[in-house]
Amino acid sequence: MKDLFSLEGKVSVVTGGNGGIGKGIADGLAMKGSAVVVAARDLKKTTEAVEDLKQRFGVKATGLALDVANHESIKKGIQQVLDEYGRIDALVNNAGVNIRKKPQLYAPEEWDIILDTNLKGAFLCCQAVYPAMKAQGKGKIINTGSMTSLLGLGGGLPYGCSKMGILSMTYSLALAWARDNIYVNCILPGWIDTALTVQARRDFPGLSDFVEDRTPQGRWGKPEDFMGAAAFLASDASDFVTGEYLRVDGGFAQHGNMVSFK
């Protein structure tokens, strides 16, 4: 019987896949047999991530220098993948940035940096892979949202707007591309223990205790918590799932609105 969760013979591109949640997603895809292209700006981290994928999972993996805030970099990078592999079966839009401030303190340039990277960049990546996915008859797109796709956050307004936009984009692309057999879904992480959230814990004293108290599972998430979710959404097992979001948050969003934390 066919293994619906197998990704053997597939090619997956993961932006921001060299660390944190992105690396957890890349691990999940490689675990099920997909070749993985780690697309990111930090070449040293990318090289380390690629070697880890090869050694742990025995799959083909390559690094790609790509800046999602640069349209030409996206077009050139996606073409490089197609030249090398001939196809792209899954695109994971995970690259993102955040600047934490009170709303009244943001400069216009900071707004642009966050929205250009988190939302516009993800959209341009989707546009870039669309022709190849349509031509091959199928494709999977997985966008990384956030709890702020659903809930407010007083100390991260532009980030929240970008992640609400990611969810809206997921819905719209799922409708627009359904007849092309391109499935578009979204993962919404909760509070995850990564290098990026170390700074958040410095910026907001008491955050660690707050997260553990408000998360029903009583802990921070880990990058490996995303392995199964990514494998499912990239595989044939999710072939009647599109325009959907999957919360990977230990139940945090069910327990109360994060706007209460200041």
N, C-alpha and C positions, 0 to 999 in steps of 0.2 A: 504493500500500500504506500502511496506517495506521502512523503513527509511534508505536510503543509508549512512547517516552520523552517524548512531548509532554505538556505540562501546560497547553496552550491552553484557556481557558475555566474553569480550575480556580481555586479560592480556597484559599490556605494561610495558616495562623496560626502564627507562630513566636514563642514566648515567649523573652525574652532575646535577641531577634534584632537588637539594635542594635549589637552588637560581638562580636569574637572568633569563636568557633566558630558562634554563632548567626547572625552576619552572613554567614559563609561558607555556611551552610545556606540562608539567605534568598537569597543570590546564586544558588545552584544552582537553586532553585525558579523564581526570576525568569528565569534564563537559558533555561529551557524553556517560558516563557510564562505561568506562573501569576501571578495577582494575589497580592500578599503583604501581610499585616497584621503589622506589627512590634509585638508586645505586650511592653511593658517599663515600668520605673518612671522611668528617666531620660529626661525629655521632650526635652531638648536633643539627646542622642545619638540618640534615636528619630527626631526630625525630620531630622537629618543622614543617618541610614541610609535613611529613606524617599526623600529627594531623590536620593540616590545610586542607589537601585534604579530610580527613574523615569528618570534620565538615562542610565544605562548600559544598561538592558535594555528601556526603553520600555513597561513594564508599569504597570498601576494598582497603587499602593501607598499604604497609609495607616498612620498610627501609632495606637496604642491604649495608653492609660495603664492598666496592669494590674499588680497585685501578687499573685503566685501564693501568697503566704502568707496571703491574705485571701479567704475564700470568697465574700463578697459582691462583691468586686472581680472575681473570676473570672466569676461568674454574670452580672453587669452587662456585663462586657467581651464575653463570648461572644454575649450577646443583641445588643449593638451591632453586632457583625460580621454576624449573621444579618439584622438590620434593614437594613443597608447593602447586603449582597451576596446575601442570600437562601439561602446555602449555605456549608458549610465542607467542603472536600474533603480537606484534609490539616491535621493538627495536629502541630506539632513542640514537644515538651516539652523545652526547652533551658535555661530559667532555673535558676540554681543559685547556691549560696554555699558557702564553705568557711572554716573557722577551723582553722589548723594549730597543734597543741599536742601534747605528750605526753599519753597517755590519762589519767593521774592528775590532770592540771591542768584538765580541762574542768569548767565549771560546768553545772548542769542546764539553765539557760536557753540556753546555747550549743548543747547537744544539740538542744533544741527548735527553735531557729532553723534549724539545718541540716536536720533531718528534716522540719520543717513546709514548708520551701521546696522542698527537692530531691525529696522523695518524696510527702508528702501533697498538696502543691500540684499536682504532675504528675497524681496520681490524680484530684483534683477537676476539673482541666481535662479529663481524659478523660471523666469523668461528664458534664460540662457540654456536650460536643460530641456525646455518644452519641445523644440523641434526633434531632438533625438528620441525622446520618450514617445512622442507621437509616431515617429517613423518606425520604431521597433514594436509598437502596438501595446505598450504598457509601461507604467512607471509609478514609483512611490515617492511622495514628498512628505517629509516629516519636519514640521516647524517646531522650534523650541520657544514656547511662551513662558509664562510665569504665573504665580499666584496673582500678580498684578494684572493679568489678563482678565481677572474676575473681580479683584478687590483693590481698594485704594491703598496708597502708601504716601503719607505726607512728606517723607524725606526723599522721594524719588519720582517726582511728577513726570518728567520727560520719559524716563524708563517705563513707567506704567502706561503712558500713552503709546509708546512703541510696542509694548507687549499686548495691549488691547487691540492695536492695529494688526499685530500678527494673527490674532484669533479671527478678526474680521477678514483678513486676507485668506486665511485657511478656508473659511466658509465660502468665500466668493470663488476662489480657484477650484474648489471641489465641485461647485456647480458648473463653472465654465468648462472644465476639462473632463467631466465625468464620461462623456461619450468617447473620449480619446483613451479611456482606460487608464487615466492618470489619477491616482488616489492621493488626496491631500488631507493630512491629519496633523494634530498638534499635541505635543506633550507639555504639560504644565508642571514644572518642578515646584516643590515646596522649598523649605529652608534646607540647603544642602551644604555639607561641610567641604568646602573647596578653598583654594587659595584666595579667591575673590571675596568670600564671606568672612575671611579673617579680618579684612579691613572693615567690614560692616560691624563686626563685634567691637572693633576699636572705636568706631564712630558712634556707636550706640551702646554705652555701658548697660549691662543687664540684658542684652539681647539673647545671649546664650540661654540663660535661665528662662526667659520668656518663651523661647521656641520650644524648649523641652517641656515646659508646663502646658503650653497650648496645643502641642502636637499629641493627639491621642496615643500614638505609639511611644511617646516619651523620649524621642531621640531626634537628632539631626539626620537627614538623609545622607547617603554616600553615593559617589559616582556609579558604583556597581549596581545600585538600585534601578538604574536605567537600562541595564542590559536586556532584560526580558521585554520591556515595553518597546524598545527600538526594534528588536528582532521580530516581534509580532507585527508591528505596523509596516515593516519592510517586506514581510513574507506573504505568500499566497493565503495564509490563514486569515488575513484581514481584507480579502478581496470583495467583501460587501460592506466595508467600513470606509466611509469618506465624509469629510466635513465634520469630523468629530474631534473632541479633545479628551485626553487621558491625563487625569491628575496623578502625579507621583509625588505625594506630599505627606504621607503618613496620616492622612485625615485632617491636616491642618485647616483646610478651607471649610470643612464641615463644623469646625469647633468655634468659629467666631471670626469676625472681620478684623484683619490685621491693622486697620486704621487706628485701633485703640492703643497700639504701641507707639510711643513717641520717644 
